Amino acid sequence: MKSKAGLGAAWAWGLIGSVACASVARLEPNMLEEGLPLHVAQRLLQGDHLYRDVVFFTGPLPFEFLALLFRFFGEHLVVARAAVVALQGIATAAVFGIALRAGTGAFAHVAAAAQAAMPILLFPLFSIYFPSTLAATLSTLAVYAAVRSTTSLPWAVSAGVLTACVALCKQTVGVALALPLVAGVFAYAESG
């Protein structure tokens, strides 16, 4: 995405992805699956400790991140959903960037459209705040960082951090993502 047109298209696809996610996020009532992370984040704000006072069988990132958002923006479902909308927008722009860097030309728009449509097509999975939702969008961002990392050490570090974030959401997804990303970065990295 070195050209201004590519950067503008990435921003446009990010906005389209966010709007698509926001359009369905308001339709879903607070389900049990989403209510648990919200409740745990509220308990963390009250001083409880994850895995000591609150037992949950997934990584800590979804709860700690939401508790941090609650500290700044208040304890509302809208805050959690807004985070998902923002992540979906960034992931949509990232998919466009990955496809564009792969040399797909106009098909980069098709890839971005598919990512943007995911919250609608897979409703409600990609429009609610849930560990799997975060893991999926963070996985996309990790892949984008890995693609950029072949020529840049900071992007390689970002890919590693994002992969760790995925593992801190869903451990099995993080492990499954880490192995091919590390192999791909080593295989395609420029010398030096």
Secondary structure, 3 states (H helix, E strand, C coil): CCCHHHHHHHHHHHHHHHHHHHHHHCCCCCCHHHHHHHHHHHHHHCCCCECCCECCCCCCHHHHHHHHHHHHHCCCHHHHHHHHHHHHHHHHHHHHHHHHHCCCCCHHHHHHHHHHHHHHHCCCHHHCCCHHHHHHHHHHHHHHHHHHCCCCHHHHHHHHHHHHHHHHHCHHHHHHHHHHHHHHHHHHCCCC
